[in-house]
């Protein structure tokens, strides 16, 4: 074999080796489904390792070039939590439907077809959260966080496992849900109630202030004159500035019990709307006009009054509700429509605040008035009697003188 022939054979052998290496590499890549470094150009879909010798698809993408979207979707419903992904995503990773489950293996995935596309999904209610292996709830003043994981059971071949294990961690974050406590008892000079929201508390307070600036609250039972303004504040003190608050009903009673059957009752607010025409909603800035349900603090005023029968003192009661910031419509009363509903009197589904007593200042009658009605009539009687006595004396004296003259 001459040199030229030998050289050509070596060159052909090298080319065959290169082809075999490329084929081996491509076959290995296709079997394992790991994106190759040369395709890892879009960091939003494919991430290189620190040594830049390998790469992997980011969450939600798959296939050889990480060019397919798994369409993973988490739905945080009012009463349920759902996660789903394309059937093709699981088949690519050789993960059958029957191997997918939540931390508790009895909570399994199911197949669902949506608009002609097949998904694998799990759906549980909030009541099933703990039983299906949900992590302990994470809480702060404004939200509750639910955390779950969807797992696949590894497929075993003899005593080895070759296919990857799928694990999808997902969370749902919920704002407070409106659930309130039973009515809170009367606390003089301020009233505070705790509104239970799932496992968290919101504190609402009712106070009376001396004027429209809402800077000085009464520190003892207030005594207010008739027709003077009564300045009321209802506010969420904790958590501050998160909830929207609506004062649903407000009424006054003669006795501390909000549903007292004895004594008189007067309604100020009904269904969030003005019932007593002297009521005005204020924004807390020198009495400027405000609204009910627009923030976490409500200011309103009314003209002081008293009942026609004793006792002449008031107890103020207000039922309130909280609304999530995204649910402002629930805290917006419809005051332009005619409503035939009766005012709610502290039902168990609402939080109630009660304040009292508020005493009415009835001024004494002026002394001059008393003189006009009592002193002068009495003085007149004495004056008339005095003059009558003089006339009788004079008349008697005249009669005696007349008889004396006639005797002479």
C-alpha positions as CSV (number, residue, x, y, z in Angstrom):
1,X,0.0,0.0,0.0
2,X,1.6,3.2,-1.1
3,X,1.6,6.4,0.9
4,X,-1.2,8.1,-1.0
5,X,-3.6,5.2,-0.5
6,X,-2.7,4.9,3.2
7,X,-3.3,8.6,3.6
8,X,-6.7,8.4,2.0
9,X,-7.7,5.5,4.2
10,X,-6.7,7.4,7.3
11,X,-8.6,10.5,6.2
12,X,-11.7,8.4,5.5
13,X,-11.4,6.7,8.9
14,X,-11.3,10.1,10.6
15,X,-14.4,11.3,8.8
16,X,-16.3,8.1,9.8
17,X,-15.3,8.7,13.4
18,X,-16.6,12.2,13.3
19,X,-19.8,11.1,11.8
20,X,-20.2,8.4,14.5
21,X,-19.5,10.8,17.3
22,X,-22.1,13.2,15.9
23,X,-24.6,10.5,15.6
24,X,-23.9,9.2,19.1
25,X,-24.2,12.6,20.5
26,X,-27.5,13.3,18.7
27,X,-28.9,10.0,19.7
28,X,-27.9,10.5,23.3
29,X,-29.4,14.0,23.3
30,X,-32.7,12.7,21.8
31,X,-33.0,9.9,24.3
32,X,-32.4,11.9,27.5
33,X,-34.1,15.0,26.3
34,X,-31.4,17.4,27.7
35,X,-30.9,20.6,25.7
36,X,-27.5,20.9,24.2
37,X,-25.2,23.8,24.8
38,X,-25.5,25.0,21.2
39,X,-29.2,25.5,21.5
40,X,-29.0,27.3,24.8
41,X,-29.3,30.9,23.5
42,X,-32.5,32.1,25.0
43,X,-32.0,32.4,28.8
44,X,-35.8,32.7,29.4
45,X,-36.2,29.1,28.2
46,X,-32.8,27.4,28.6
47,X,-30.2,27.9,31.4
48,X,-26.5,27.1,31.1
49,X,-24.6,25.5,34.0
50,X,-21.9,27.6,35.7
51,X,-19.1,25.7,33.8
52,X,-21.2,26.3,30.6
53,X,-20.8,22.6,29.7
54,X,-24.4,21.6,30.2
55,X,-27.8,23.2,30.3
56,X,-31.4,22.6,31.3
57,X,-34.8,23.9,30.4
58,X,-36.3,26.5,32.6
59,X,-39.6,25.8,34.4
60,X,-42.5,25.4,32.0
61,X,-40.4,24.6,28.9
62,X,-39.3,21.2,27.5
63,X,-38.2,19.3,24.4
64,X,-34.7,19.0,22.9
65,X,-34.4,22.7,22.2
66,X,-36.6,23.8,25.1
67,X,-38.8,25.3,22.5
68,X,-42.1,23.8,23.8
69,X,-44.3,25.4,26.4
70,X,-45.8,23.0,28.9
71,X,-48.7,25.5,29.5
72,X,-48.5,25.0,33.2
73,X,-51.4,26.9,34.9
74,X,-52.2,27.3,38.6
75,X,-55.8,28.4,39.4
76,X,-56.5,29.8,42.8
77,X,-60.3,29.7,43.0
78,X,-62.5,30.9,45.8
79,X,-62.9,27.4,47.2
80,X,-60.4,25.2,45.3
81,X,-56.8,25.1,44.0
82,X,-55.8,23.6,40.6
83,X,-52.6,22.9,38.7
84,X,-52.5,21.6,35.1
85,X,-49.9,21.0,32.4
86,X,-50.0,19.5,28.8
87,X,-50.2,15.8,28.5
88,X,-47.3,16.0,26.0
89,X,-45.0,17.5,28.6
90,X,-45.4,14.4,30.8
91,X,-45.2,12.0,27.9
92,X,-41.9,13.6,26.8
93,X,-40.5,12.9,30.2
94,X,-42.0,9.4,30.2
95,X,-44.3,10.1,33.2
96,X,-47.7,8.3,33.0
97,X,-50.8,9.8,34.4
98,X,-51.2,7.2,37.2
99,X,-47.8,8.1,38.7
100,X,-48.8,11.8,39.4
101,X,-50.0,12.7,42.9
102,X,-49.9,15.3,45.6
103,X,-47.7,14.7,48.8
104,X,-50.5,12.4,50.0
105,X,-50.5,9.7,47.2
106,X,-54.3,9.3,47.6
107,X,-54.8,12.7,46.0
108,X,-54.1,11.8,42.4
109,X,-54.0,13.6,39.0
110,X,-56.6,13.2,36.4
111,X,-56.9,13.7,32.6
112,X,-59.0,16.6,31.3
113,X,-59.6,17.8,27.7
114,X,-60.0,21.6,27.3
115,X,-60.8,22.9,23.8
116,X,-59.6,19.7,22.3
117,X,-56.2,19.8,24.2
118,X,-55.4,17.1,26.8
119,X,-54.1,18.1,30.2
120,X,-53.0,16.3,33.3
121,X,-54.3,18.1,36.4
122,X,-55.1,18.0,40.1
123,X,-58.0,19.9,41.8
124,X,-58.6,20.0,45.5
125,X,-60.9,22.1,47.7
126,X,-59.5,24.2,50.5
127,X,-61.0,21.7,52.9
128,X,-58.8,19.0,51.4
129,X,-55.6,21.0,51.6
130,X,-54.3,19.6,54.8
131,X,-55.4,16.0,54.0
132,X,-53.6,16.1,50.6
133,X,-50.3,17.1,52.2
134,X,-50.4,20.9,51.9
135,X,-47.6,22.7,53.8
136,X,-48.5,24.7,57.0
137,X,-50.2,27.9,56.1
138,X,-48.0,31.0,55.9
139,X,-49.7,34.1,57.2
140,X,-49.2,37.8,57.6
141,X,-51.6,40.7,58.4
142,X,-53.0,40.8,54.9
143,X,-52.7,37.4,53.1
144,X,-52.6,33.6,53.6
145,X,-50.3,31.4,51.4
146,X,-51.1,27.8,50.5
147,X,-48.2,25.7,49.2
148,X,-48.5,22.3,47.4
149,X,-46.3,20.0,45.3
150,X,-47.2,17.7,42.4
151,X,-45.0,14.6,42.3
152,X,-44.4,11.7,39.9
153,X,-43.6,8.2,41.2
154,X,-40.3,7.1,39.6
155,X,-40.5,4.2,37.1
156,X,-38.2,1.4,38.2
157,X,-36.5,-1.1,35.8
158,X,-35.3,-4.0,37.9
159,X,-33.3,-2.2,40.5
160,X,-32.6,1.0,38.7
161,X,-34.4,4.2,37.8
162,X,-33.6,6.0,34.6
163,X,-36.5,8.5,34.0
164,X,-36.6,11.8,35.8
165,X,-38.9,12.6,38.7
166,X,-41.3,15.5,38.1
167,X,-41.9,17.9,40.9
168,X,-44.0,21.0,40.5
169,X,-44.1,23.4,43.5
170,X,-47.0,25.8,43.4
171,X,-48.6,28.4,45.7
172,X,-51.9,30.3,46.0
173,X,-52.0,33.6,47.9
174,X,-55.3,34.7,49.2
175,X,-56.3,38.1,50.7
176,X,-58.6,38.1,53.8
177,X,-61.9,36.4,53.3
178,X,-64.9,38.1,55.0
179,X,-66.0,36.0,58.0
180,X,-66.9,37.9,61.2
181,X,-67.3,37.1,64.8
182,X,-70.3,37.3,67.0
183,X,-71.4,40.7,68.4
184,X,-69.0,42.2,70.8
185,X,-70.2,43.6,74.2
186,X,-70.6,47.2,75.0
187,X,-67.3,49.0,76.0
188,X,-67.8,52.6,77.2
189,X,-66.1,55.5,75.5
190,X,-64.7,53.3,72.7
191,X,-65.8,50.1,71.2
192,X,-63.5,47.5,69.6
193,X,-64.4,44.2,67.9
194,X,-62.2,41.5,66.3
195,X,-63.4,40.2,62.9
196,X,-62.1,36.7,62.3
197,X,-60.8,36.2,58.8
198,X,-59.9,32.6,58.2
199,X,-57.1,32.1,60.8
200,X,-56.3,35.8,61.1
201,X,-57.9,38.8,62.9
202,X,-58.9,42.3,61.8
203,X,-59.6,44.8,64.6
204,X,-62.3,47.5,64.1
205,X,-62.9,50.4,66.5
206,X,-65.7,52.9,67.1
207,X,-65.0,56.2,68.8
208,X,-66.6,59.7,69.2
209,X,-64.7,62.9,68.7
210,X,-65.2,66.4,70.0
211,X,-65.2,68.2,66.5
212,X,-64.9,67.7,62.8
213,X,-61.1,67.6,62.8
214,X,-61.2,64.1,64.4
215,X,-58.1,64.8,66.5
216,X,-59.5,64.6,70.1
217,X,-61.6,61.7,71.1
218,X,-63.8,61.6,74.2
219,X,-61.9,60.0,77.1
220,X,-65.1,59.5,79.2
221,X,-68.8,59.2,78.6
222,X,-69.6,62.3,76.5
223,X,-72.4,64.7,77.4
224,X,-73.7,66.5,74.4
225,X,-76.3,69.2,74.0
226,X,-79.3,68.8,71.8
227,X,-78.8,69.7,68.1
228,X,-75.0,69.7,68.5
229,X,-73.0,67.6,66.1
230,X,-71.9,64.1,67.1
231,X,-68.7,63.1,65.3
232,X,-68.4,59.3,64.8
233,X,-65.3,57.4,63.6
234,X,-65.3,53.7,62.6
235,X,-61.8,52.4,61.5
236,X,-59.8,49.3,60.9
237,X,-56.9,49.6,63.3
238,X,-55.1,46.4,62.4
239,X,-54.1,45.7,59.7
240,X,-54.1,49.4,58.9
241,X,-55.0,50.7,55.4
242,X,-55.7,47.4,53.8
243,X,-59.4,46.7,54.0
244,X,-62.3,48.7,52.7
245,X,-64.8,49.3,55.4
246,X,-68.5,49.9,55.1
247,X,-70.8,50.9,58.0
248,X,-73.8,48.8,57.2
249,X,-76.4,49.8,59.9
250,X,-76.3,52.3,62.8
251,X,-79.0,52.8,65.3
252,X,-79.5,54.3,68.8
253,X,-81.2,52.7,71.8
254,X,-82.1,53.8,75.3
255,X,-80.5,50.8,76.8
256,X,-77.1,49.0,76.2
257,X,-78.5,46.0,74.5
258,X,-78.5,46.5,70.7
259,X,-81.6,44.4,70.2
260,X,-83.4,45.6,73.4
261,X,-87.1,45.0,73.3
262,X,-87.7,47.8,75.9
263,X,-87.2,51.4,75.3
264,X,-87.2,53.4,72.0
265,X,-85.0,52.9,68.9
266,X,-83.9,55.4,66.3
267,X,-82.2,54.4,63.0
268,X,-79.3,56.6,61.6
269,X,-78.0,54.4,58.8
270,X,-79.8,51.6,57.0
271,X,-78.2,49.3,54.3
272,X,-75.2,51.7,54.2
273,X,-77.4,54.7,53.4
274,X,-78.6,57.7,55.3
275,X,-81.8,57.2,57.2
276,X,-81.7,60.2,59.6
277,X,-81.5,63.3,57.4
278,X,-79.0,65.0,59.7
279,X,-76.4,62.3,59.0
280,X,-73.4,63.3,56.8
281,X,-70.3,61.3,55.8
282,X,-67.1,63.3,56.2
283,X,-63.5,62.8,55.0
284,X,-62.0,63.9,58.3
285,X,-60.5,67.1,57.0
286,X,-62.4,70.0,58.6
287,X,-65.7,68.3,57.8
288,X,-65.3,67.9,54.0
289,X,-67.8,65.6,52.3
290,X,-66.9,61.9,52.3
291,X,-68.4,58.5,51.5
292,X,-69.3,55.2,53.1
293,X,-67.1,52.2,52.0
294,X,-64.3,54.1,50.2
295,X,-61.5,53.5,52.7
296,X,-60.5,51.7,55.9
297,X,-61.8,54.6,58.0
298,X,-65.3,56.1,57.9
299,X,-66.3,59.4,59.5
300,X,-69.9,60.6,59.8
301,X,-71.9,63.0,62.0
302,X,-75.4,63.5,63.1
303,X,-77.3,66.0,65.2
304,X,-77.8,65.1,68.9
305,X,-81.3,64.2,70.0
306,X,-83.1,62.6,72.9
307,X,-85.9,60.2,73.2
308,X,-89.3,61.4,74.4
309,X,-89.3,59.2,77.4
310,X,-86.6,58.6,80.1
311,X,-83.8,57.7,80.4
312,X,-82.5,60.6,78.4
313,X,-79.3,58.9,77.2
314,X,-78.2,57.0,74.1
315,X,-76.3,53.8,73.2
316,X,-75.0,53.8,69.6
317,X,-74.7,50.5,67.7
318,X,-73.1,50.0,64.2
319,X,-72.8,46.8,62.2
320,X,-69.9,46.8,59.8
321,X,-68.4,44.7,57.0
322,X,-64.9,44.4,55.4
323,X,-64.2,44.2,51.7
324,X,-61.0,43.3,49.9
325,X,-59.4,46.1,47.9
326,X,-60.3,44.3,44.6
327,X,-63.9,43.9,45.7
328,X,-64.9,47.6,46.2
329,X,-68.3,47.0,44.7
330,X,-69.3,45.0,47.8
331,X,-68.5,48.0,49.9
332,X,-70.5,50.5,47.8
333,X,-74.0,50.9,49.1
334,X,-76.8,51.4,46.5
335,X,-78.5,54.5,48.0
336,X,-80.4,55.6,44.9
337,X,-82.6,52.5,44.6
338,X,-85.6,51.9,46.8
339,X,-85.0,49.1,49.3
340,X,-87.6,47.5,51.4
341,X,-85.2,45.6,53.6
342,X,-85.4,46.1,57.3
343,X,-82.3,47.3,59.2
344,X,-80.2,44.4,60.4
345,X,-80.0,44.2,64.2
346,X,-76.6,42.5,64.9
347,X,-77.1,39.2,63.1
348,X,-74.4,36.5,63.7
349,X,-73.0,37.1,60.2
350,X,-71.9,40.7,60.9
351,X,-69.5,42.4,63.3
352,X,-71.2,44.8,65.7
353,X,-69.7,47.7,67.6
354,X,-71.6,49.4,70.5
355,X,-70.8,52.7,72.2
356,X,-72.3,54.3,75.3
357,X,-73.7,55.9,77.2
358,X,-74.0,59.2,75.4
359,X,-75.6,61.6,77.8
360,X,-77.9,64.5,76.8
361,X,-77.2,67.9,78.3
362,X,-80.5,69.6,79.2
363,X,-79.9,73.2,80.4
364,X,-81.6,74.5,83.5
365,X,-84.5,76.9,82.8
366,X,-83.5,80.6,83.2
367,X,-84.1,82.2,86.6
368,X,-85.9,85.1,85.0
369,X,-88.4,82.7,83.6
370,X,-89.0,81.2,87.1
371,X,-89.6,84.7,88.5
372,X,-92.2,85.3,85.8
373,X,-94.1,82.1,86.4
374,X,-93.8,81.8,90.2
375,X,-92.5,84.8,92.0
376,X,-94.6,87.5,90.4
377,X,-97.9,85.7,90.8
378,X,-97.2,85.1,94.5
379,X,-96.1,88.7,95.0
380,X,-99.4,89.8,93.3
381,X,-101.5,87.8,95.7
382,X,-99.7,89.4,98.6
383,X,-100.1,92.9,97.2
384,X,-103.8,92.4,96.5
385,X,-104.3,91.1,100.1
386,X,-102.5,94.0,101.5
387,X,-104.7,96.6,99.7
388,X,-107.8,94.7,100.7
389,X,-106.8,94.8,104.4
390,X,-106.2,98.6,104.2
391,X,-109.6,99.1,102.5
392,X,-111.4,97.0,105.2
393,X,-109.6,98.9,108.0
394,X,-110.5,102.3,106.4
395,X,-114.1,101.2,105.9
396,X,-114.4,100.1,109.5
397,X,-112.9,103.3,110.8
398,X,-115.3,105.4,108.6
399,X,-118.3,103.4,110.0
400,X,-117.2,104.0,113.6
401,X,-116.8,107.7,112.9
402,X,-120.2,107.9,111.3
403,X,-121.9,106.2,114.2
404,X,-120.1,108.5,116.7
405,X,-121.3,111.6,114.9
406,X,-124.9,110.3,114.7
407,X,-124.8,109.7,118.5
408,X,-123.9,113.4,119.3
